[in-house]
Amino acid sequence: MFRRREEGPEVLLAHPGGPFWAKKDEGAWTVPKGEHEPSEDPLEAAKREFAEETGLPIVAPYIPLGSLKQPGGKIVTVWAFESDCDPNALVSNAFEIEWPPKSGRKSSFPEIDRVAWFEIAEARKKLHTGQRAFLDMLEKSLSKPGE
């Protein structure tokens, strides 16, 4: 999700939930994303994952930003869409892990613990290294007439 401001576009980034990410900031934020089945349409999967991870509305049209191979080998394909939201409206799905480690207890954490708006320069610092090129793709797309 992006929105236009006088200073330039802002992007909505998500901070991963759970104890591993709790004290991490720069380089820890992500675009809302998830995996899809081989038979599932990637755009439909992206819309589903965005809704599951944020609970925020999704608005057409969708701007394809391409795919990037992440440092861990996962391929991430991203679409952008223009909208606005209150980050406090976040409603994320949850996941369970054994926490504390080797305790035998399962704990539940939100997949995304917060979302926030960032200008592109700040977003470059916040995003995972492997996703920063999506910001370039968005800026390039927005510089085209009619976008």
Secondary structure by P-SEA (a helix, b strand, c coil): ccccccccbbbbbbbbbccccccccccccccccccccccccaaaaaaaaaaaacccccccccccccccccccbbbbbbbbbbbccccccbbbbbccccccccccbbbbbbcccbbbbbcaaaaaaaccccccaaaaaaaaaaacccc
